[in-house]
């Protein structure tokens, strides 16, 4: 009987070790940039700030970039048109910054 609990513990540890990388990957796969365009995207992807934005309808998302959010926003606007809202890690650009992005 003592072998069964040891086997159950080993199985639980193996399962948690197998699932941990998936949990970390899911967390890192969350978009850093979330953008709403004024008009639906004409293309499914764009490159701005050195990262690939994936777009569907008026929403575009991308992983983190080394560039400042305002610069990434401006580059994306040149590719995709007017930006209605731009969020970096959940923090939106201010109205002034958004106006400069679209300038």
Secondary structure, 3 states (H helix, E strand, C coil): CHHHHHHHHHHHHHHHHHHHHHHHHHHHHCCCEEEEECCCCCCCEEEECCEEEEEECCEEEECCCCCCHHHHHHHHHHHHCCEEEEEECCEECCHHHHHHHHC
